């Protein structure tokens, strides 16, 4: 199973449901795939117990992102 890195301060937001989207420069997976959430560089992949499912994948221009998002 693949992993996706987040800053440590983002993990509580993911767990509480307040962080529901992320943008990456490279594609991390396909819809329906489950990824391990890994705090950036602080935990080996095998130790992560937080999982998220990819529900949508889309491309957008960087300039189309608003400050609200």
N, C-alpha and C positions, 0 to 999 in steps of 0.2 A: 504494500500500500504506500502511496506517495504522501509526502508531507508538504505543508505550506507554512512559511515562517511569518510570525507577527511580532511586533514589539510587545514586551511584557505587559505594558499598561493597556494593551488592547484586549488581552485575554478575558478580563472580567466583563468587558463590554460584549464580547462574543457570547459568553456564557449567559448573560442576562437578556440577550436578544436585542440589545440596542445597536449593535454593529451587525448589519445584515448584508453588506456588500463590500467588495474590495476590488481594487484595480491593479493589474499586474502588467508588466511590459511583455511578458511571455505567457503563453497559454499553459495553465497548470493542470488541466484535466477536462473531461467531458461531462455533460449533464448526466446526473445520476451517480457519478463517481464519488466515493467517500475519501476524504483526505484527513490525515492527522494534523492537528494544529500544534505547531512547535514554536515555543518562545525563541526568538532569534538568538542563536549561538549559545544558549544556556542549558540545553537539554538534548541528550541523544534522541534520535528519532524513535528508537525502541521503547523509550520511557514515556512517551506521550500517550495520554489516555483520552484526550479531547478529540472528537471527530466531528467533521462538518461534511454535509453533502452539497455538491454543486447542483444548483437548481436552474441556473441559466448562464449562458455564455454569450457575450456580444462584443462587438468592436465599436469603439467610438473615438472621435478625434479629441486630443487633449484639450483643445480650445473650447470644446462643447461642455466641459465640466463646469458646473456653477459653484459658487462659494458655499451655497447651502449644502451641496453634496459632500 
